[in-house]
């Protein structure tokens, strides 16, 4: 079933996927063993199919099936990374992902036992009659924990940094730019459409869990990111912090908070897609994304470094970038809802982001280049053009905000019957 919410997320996934498949040829040729490349492409397409299926289905059991399709193919794709730690990262993700899927499926079982249906629309109509039962509340709790594990919500995030750091570049890009957005979508679909705000917020008071955990995610994982030397791992911790911003918008329980979350889903796909594509281009040339090996390469790869500069500025929330729009709406929503304590957390999170992104800029531009036998030059156009397009989109949607804001507001109004 297609509505404003899933059409919006579907558009994001598909746009990133189109750019990624243009990007992927040289990257896969460089990073994946020739004998495994066919299987790797198949895994990528299955990841995309699973993510799209989660977004477009109107059935909670089908959502579970598509969740497993995307997850199983993600495990396989991550394990094909060159680094030996890729296999361990894939196994760790498999364990956490299987736990998450099991929790989600048990929750679905509880709902089916009480309503006799798996259709989301039918569930939304039948659950109010039985929502005061322990079975429904337990089912809601299981589903929430299951999605939280898939989402890498703090403190269930430990699988994510390694999955990003040691997987092939194409997989890192896809997961960072789309996977967490789909998990946020599924959480919103269950909270707002299936269970309804009456149960999740007014009776179970989920905001008391979401807001503190979101605040801890923003501060703690941004702090941990400062001390990382592997840039993909650093961006992994940064993603956990960005998930915190999205959950914070949901936890505010107002239309403007929901709008802020939806805007950040869009903007985060742009910034993390651009950053991981640029890091993939660096890996293509240098064979590493460790800071100690990247000193001064900004002078040899200026366009790639330009993408990293724009992406990090958007990550911080610099004015005239897409990231600024997200944080402005979050701060406005917090003040409107009376959560004044959220404002300094958002500002402090941005300052911490400025510290770890400054480490990147300092090494890439200001440090003396380490002598190497590798010829350092700009990345091929097939890698550079998609990254530049996403970087320019960060600036364009930071200046011309009509498209993301108007769509996010329309979706929030669409959900307004559930948000009082």
C-alpha positions, -999 to +999 in steps of 0.1 A: +000+000+000+015+033-011+009+065+009+028+098+014+051+083+040+064+053+022+065+070-012+089+096+003+112+069+017+110+048-015+121+078-035+152+083-013+162+046-015+157+044-052+176+077-059+206+065-038+204+030-055+205+046-090+236+066-082+252+036-064+249+013-093+266+039-116+293+042-089+297+005-082+315-009-113+351+003-107+348+000-069+336-036-071+362-045-097+389-031-073+376-045-040+359-078-048+375-110-060+366-116-097+350-150-089+327-134-063+316-104-083+285-120-098+273-131-063+281-097-049+259-079-075+232-104-068+235-096-030+233-058-037+201-063-057+186-084-030+195-057-004+177-032-026+147-055-031+144-062+006+146-025+016+120-016-010+098-044+001+098-033+037+088+002+026+060-007+002+043-037+019+011-032+038+015-065+058+036-068+090+046-104+082+058-094+047+077-066+064+095-093+084+102-114+053+117-084+034+137-074+065+153-109+064+159-107+027+178-074+030+196-086+062+208-120+049+221-104+017+238-077+038+256-103+058+268-120+027+279-087+010+297-075+041+317-108+045+332-102+010+353-073+022+391-075+017+399-070+054+398-103+074+378-085+100+349-082+074+339-118+082+338-112+119+318-080+114+293-099+092+290-126+119+284-100+146+258-083+125+242-117+118+239-124+155+224-090+163+202-090+132+188-125+140+180-114+175+162-083+162+143-103+136+133-129+163+120-102+186+101-086+157+085-119+147+075-128+183+058-094+185+039-100+153+028-134+167+013-116+197-006-092+175-019-120+153-031-139+184-052-110+195-065-097+161-064-126+136-049-104+109-015-093+096-026-065+074-014-031+088-047-013+081-068-041+097-044-041+127-049-004+131-087-009+132-087-039+155-060-031+180-078-002+198-104-028+210-077-049+227-049-025+233-054-026+271-043-063+272-009-075+283-005-094+251-007-064+229+016-043+251+041-072+252+038-075+214+045-038+210+076-041+233+090-070+213+085-052+180+101-020+193+132-039+206+134-059+173+134-027+152+158-010+176+183-038+171+180-035+133+181+003+136+213+003+157+195+024+183+218+033+212+228+011+232+220-017+207+244-002+181+276-021+186+274-041+154+271-010+131+306+007+133+324-026+123+299-034+096+306+000+080+343-001+086+353-034+071+326-040+044+333-032+007+328+005-001+296-001-021+280-019+009+290+008+033+274+034+011+242+015+007+238+007+043+247+042+056+225+060+031+194+038+031+193+010+057+189+030+088+163+052+070+142+022+063+144+010+099+132+045+110+104+043+085+094+008+099+094+022+135+072+052+125+049+029+106+044+006+136+042+034+162+019+058+143-001+036+119-004+002+135-003+009+173-013+045+172-001+073+195-027+065+222-010+032+230+027+040+223+030+075+238-001+082+259-003+049+277+031+033+274+049+067+274+076+056+249+089+092+248+104+086+283+126+059+266+132+076+232+143+110+243+170+100+269+184+073+247+185+097+217+203+123+238+228+096+250+234+085+214+241+120+202+266+128+229+283+094+236+288+082+200+299+116+188+325+116+216+337+081+206+339+092+170+365+118+179+390+091+188+386+069+157+414+065+132+394+046+106+372+071+088+345+046+079+343+035+115+342+072+126+313+077+102+296+046+116+296+061+151+285+094+136+255+075+120+244+063+155+244+099+166+224+109+136+199+081+144+196+098+178+185+130+161+158+112+141+145+094+172+145+127+191+121+141+166+097+111+170+099+113+208+087+150+208+052+138+199+043+168+178+038+175+142+069+197+139+090+169+155+078+144+130+085+169+103+121+173+116+126+135+116+114+132+080+136+161+069+166+145+086+159+111+069+162+129+036+192+150+045+211+123+062+209+101+031+225+129+011+253+137+036+262+101+044+259+089+008+283+117-003+308+110+025+309+072+020+312+076-018+341+100-013+357+075+012+352+047-014+371+069-039+399+074-015+401+036-008+401+030-046+433+051-049+451+046-016+438+012-005+430+026+030+408+050+049+430+051+080+440+087+089+477+078+092+478+069+055+459+099+042+481+128+052+480+156+026+461+137-001+437+166-004+462+183-027+461+152-050+424+145-049+408+180-047+374+171-060+370+141-037+382+162-008+357+189-018+329+162-014+343+153+020+344+190+030+307+196+020+296+164+036+313+171+069+299+207+069+264+193+064+270+168+092+279+196+116+248+216+105+267+245+089+243+272+074+234+268+037+238+230+040+210+204+043+222+194+078+215+229+091+178+226+080+174+194+100+189+208+132+170+241+129+137+222+127+147+199+156+155+229+178+123+247+168+103+215+175+120+211+209+111+246+220+076+243+207+071+210+227+087+225+258+117+202+258+142+231+263+169+207+275+172+192+240+185+224+225+219+224+243+223+186+235+218+193+198+243+222+199+268+201+219+264+172+194+272+196+166+303+209+184+315+173+189+308+166+152+329+197+144+358+182+164+360+149+147+354+164+112+382+189+119+405+159+125+397+147+090+402+181+073+434+187+093+450+154+081+438+155+045+448+191+038+472+204+064+495+175+072+526+168+051+521+140+025+536+107+035+559+093+008+544+063-009+550+041-039+513+045-048+505+071-075+479+094-059+455+111-083+419+120-086+393+092-086+377+080-118+347+099-130+324+070-124+332+072-087+335+110-086+303+121-104+277+104-081+296+117-050+297+152-065+260+151-073+252+142-036+275+169-024+259+195-045+224+182-034+236+189+002+241+226-008+210+228-030+186+215-004+203+236+022+194+267+002+162+257-016+144+239+012+109+238-004+109+202-016+120+183+015+102+206+039+069+207+020+069+169+016+078+163+052+051+187+064+025+170+042+035+136+056+033+150+092-002+164+084-011+130+069-001+114+102-017+142+122-048+122+130-025+100+150-005+128+166-024+150+189 
